[in-house]
Amino acid sequence: MNVMPLHVMKEMGLEVTRPYGNVCGIDSRRVPSYGLIKNLRADLFACSDISTMMDVVVIDLPPAYGMLLSRK
């Protein structure tokens, strides 16, 4: 499953298509889920003739987070 932060979804002008269940981080803590974008088309920049459809879970993370992976 692919993951996208909520602020990125808003910047791209996308909308979730349906709710999604719980998401857990690497440290087993619950990460707030905003929903699922079903069948999002992704085009490859380097090869413009290649595209793929994917499902993306949108999670509510602060914009300062670069990744879900973190250590204390």
N, C-alpha and C positions, 0 to 999 in steps of 0.2 A: 504494500500500500504506500502511496506517496503522501507526503505531508506538506502543508503550506500554512504559514502564519496568517492570522486574520488580517493584519495590516497590509500584507502583500496582496491578498485577495481584493481588498478595497482599492488599493492603488491600481490594480489591473482592471477594475470595473467588473469583476466577476461576482456571481451570486451562488450560494449553496442551492442544491437541488433537492436535498432531503436531510433529515436529521441523522446523526451518527452516534453510536454508543460511546462508552468510556475509552480513553486513551491513557496508557501508562508510559511514563518516562523510563529511562534506563535504571533509575534508582527506585523504581516501582511506585513512585508517587503519581497521583492522578493529575493529568493535564486537561484543562477545560477544552471540550470539543465544541466547535460552533456548528459543524455539519459536514456534509459530503458534497463535492462537486463530481457528478457522475459524467463519464465520457467527455472529459476535457481534451480538446485537441492540442497537441504539442508539436510544433514544427521545429526541426533542427536548423539552427542558424547556419552551420557550416555546409549542410547539404539540404538546400531548400526544397528538393523534391521528395524528401523523406519526412513523414509525419506519423504520429501514433496517437491513439486514444488511451486515456488513462483516467482512473478514479483517484481523486485527491481529497484527503481528509483535512479540513481546515481547523486549526487549533488556535486558541486564544493565548498567545505568548506576547510578552512585552517586546517592542521593536528592537531593544538592545540585545536580545538573545540572537546569536548567530546560528546556533544549533541546539538540538535537544540534548546533546551530550554535554555533561558538566561534571565537575568534581568539586568536592568541598575542600 
